[in-house]
């Protein structure tokens, strides 16, 4: 194993094996931020930890039971981040089924009132649909993630901007095949009891600045996130991303560069990139004026799979990336679509072109997404090292070229969609 691979594994194992689950706003998230800052300080004196208010998911117990043939049977569940608990009270209701794909075509959702809604599909990206769902006043919602058909419940969350605007009812994630069992057995009722809840805390954004020799020539960003979903140590989502930016700090600090680098590990990405959104809101004037590029590492470590890069940039930049990666025997599927679920997206909302590097291992994305088995054993560290080394050559090229004007900016049609999505899902600036 080469040095880069060894270093990546060391950082991932520290974050996962020693620190463990790192929920936004938790002591473990802050412990991870302190470790990352300590590593950064080996390569730069300009390291800061910025803190932003966040809702911490602090659950002490959660229980779901479904009535099957007259018997109450317990099933695993996971309360969504940003969703309220039941404050230790048991809520019981009749089960009804509803699907995200077609259900919101119904003009009247009042049939949900007081019911336990099995909601097939987790991500309600349409603000009006979310408003209608909350106004229908279900007793609680059991969200089924349609990206994975397993027997393990996944962890996820509600969009904080939607919850702030419209409120929420208790929402829990349940396993896909368990929902099938309820259908097959004609289960009619469910009950939940969740203690603990959401409390005010602070999330962390760790910034390592490598100052350029020409401060007016722009800033290049690279990032990952160190927080996780509930019940998972998040090796590939996204300890490997934070490990990548630590390793980039080591490599890029070896010699001076014309442009400044800001290498960032974000907290609260699992709450719809709350950390990176807070960061760009605070620094938006500087980012809009000086931002050159944002290179984001998130869930790119699967030992088995293929790369898919999302690039919000012009054709010249996309050609540059293709040439560098192909020359290093890295090939990928390319997309120019926008995705609000990464820390690259808020930078795009500031007009900064960027890339999200991702590695799929199944058609739905990753079979271990937000699961307990997202641990270091599933990471291909040699492949990750190859990707990080290639990123270093690309970022060095962008940092040292005299004129990079042809690589700047986001095509107008993409920027328009980014702006619309940022306003709708993130609540804008």
RAFENNOR-V289007 format. One record per pair of residues at least 12 apart in sequence whose ideal C-beta (glycine too) atoms are under 6 Angstrom apart, sorted by the first residue. I is the first residue (numbers start at 1). GAP is how many residues later the second one is. If there is no record, write none. Layout:
BEGIN
i/gap
I/GAP
I/GAP
END
This chain:
BEGIN
i/gap
2/383
4/243
4/381
4/384
4/385
5/376
5/377
5/380
7/240
8/235
8/239
8/373
8/376
9/372
11/232
11/235
12/223
12/227
12/228
12/231
12/364
13/363
15/17
15/224
16/217
16/219
16/223
16/360
19/12
19/13
20/213
21/207
21/212
22/205
22/206
23/34
24/30
24/179
24/203
24/243
24/244
24/247
25/29
25/31
25/176
25/178
26/30
29/198
29/238
30/174
32/194
33/16
33/171
33/173
36/170
36/206
36/229
37/12
37/169
39/207
40/168
40/209
43/206
43/207
43/210
44/164
44/166
46/163
47/161
48/159
49/155
49/157
50/155
51/151
51/153
52/151
52/226
54/147
54/149
54/214
55/27
55/143
56/143
56/145
57/24
58/138
58/141
59/20
59/137
60/135
60/136
61/134
62/15
62/17
62/132
63/130
64/13
64/128
65/126
66/116
66/121
66/124
67/122
68/117
68/119
75/103
76/77
77/76
77/95
77/97
78/75
78/77
78/95
78/152
79/93
79/115
80/76
80/77
80/78
80/91
81/76
81/190
82/75
82/76
82/78
82/81
83/75
83/85
83/87
83/88
84/84
84/86
85/109
85/111
85/112
86/84
86/107
86/108
88/107
90/101
90/103
91/48
91/49
91/101
92/99
93/22
93/23
93/46
94/21
94/95
95/21
95/92
95/93
95/95
96/19
96/21
97/21
98/19
98/21
99/21
100/21
104/25
109/23
109/27
112/24
112/26
113/24
114/25
115/23
116/23
116/24
116/74
117/21
117/24
118/24
118/61
119/22
119/24
120/24
121/25
122/21
122/23
122/34
127/297
130/32
131/35
134/32
134/33
138/31
140/29
140/30
140/52
141/30
142/30
142/32
143/28
143/30
144/32
144/35
147/217
149/27
151/24
151/26
152/23
152/219
153/20
153/21
153/22
154/19
154/216
155/74
155/75
155/76
155/215
156/17
157/114
159/113
159/266
160/111
160/114
161/265
161/266
203/64
203/65
203/72
204/63
205/61
205/70
205/74
206/59
207/55
207/57
208/41
208/55
209/53
210/42
210/43
210/51
211/49
212/45
212/46
212/47
212/48
213/43
213/45
214/44
217/41
217/42
218/41
218/72
218/74
219/41
219/43
219/71
219/72
220/39
220/41
220/72
220/73
220/175
220/178
220/179
221/41
221/73
222/23
222/26
222/41
222/73
223/41
223/43
223/73
223/120
224/14
224/17
224/18
224/20
224/21
224/41
224/73
225/13
225/41
225/44
225/118
226/16
226/39
227/40
227/41
227/42
227/43
229/41
229/141
231/141
232/140
232/142
233/142
234/140
235/139
235/140
235/141
235/144
236/63
236/65
236/138
237/62
237/137
238/60
240/61
240/139
241/56
241/57
242/23
244/53
244/144
245/18
245/20
247/141
248/15
249/14
251/141
257/142
257/143
258/141
258/142
259/140
266/77
269/74
273/70
273/73
276/67
276/70
277/69
277/149
280/66
280/70
281/148
284/66
287/63
288/62
288/63
291/61
293/60
293/105
294/50
294/53
294/58
294/60
295/60
295/96
296/46
296/47
296/48
296/60
297/60
298/44
299/59
300/57
300/58
300/59
301/78
301/83
302/57
302/59
303/75
303/77
304/57
305/54
305/55
305/56
306/54
307/25
307/52
308/25
308/50
308/52
309/23
309/25
309/46
309/48
310/25
310/29
310/46
311/44
312/36
312/41
312/42
312/98
312/102
313/40
314/97
316/90
316/91
317/36
317/90
324/66
324/70
325/65
328/62
330/60
338/79
338/80
338/83
340/81
340/85
342/14
344/12
348/70
349/69
349/73
353/57
END
